[in-house]
C-alpha cells in the first residue's frame, strides 16, 4: 500500500529499502532451508569407531577420484561430472569389462 504523497517521508524511504532488503534475505533463507532439507534427507554418515588413532591416519578410505583430473571428489556431491574439471564420469564409469577390450583378438 503506497500513499501518493508528493514528498515521501525519509521514514518511508527507509522502510522501502528495509523491506527490499528483507525480501532479499528471505529469499536467501528460503534457499538455505531448501539446501538443509536436501542435506537432512541424506542418511547420516555411518561413523565407524576407529580402533587405531585416527588422528594420524585420516585418509583410511580413498575417496573416488576423477579420472580426468585425478582430484578427489567431494563427498555427497557426486554428480554426473567432475566438479573440478567437468569430466563426465559416464564416459568411463559404465563400461563393461568385455567392451573395454577394444583391441581384443578376434576369435573367429
Ligand atoms: Zn576432474
Boltz pocket constraint, residues with backbone or C-beta under 6 A from the ligand:
constraints:
  - pocket:
      binder: B
      contacts: [[A, 66], [A, 67], [A, 68], [A, 69], [A, 70], [A, 71], [A, 82], [A, 83], [A, 84], [A, 85], [A, 86], [A, 87]]
      max_distance: 6.0
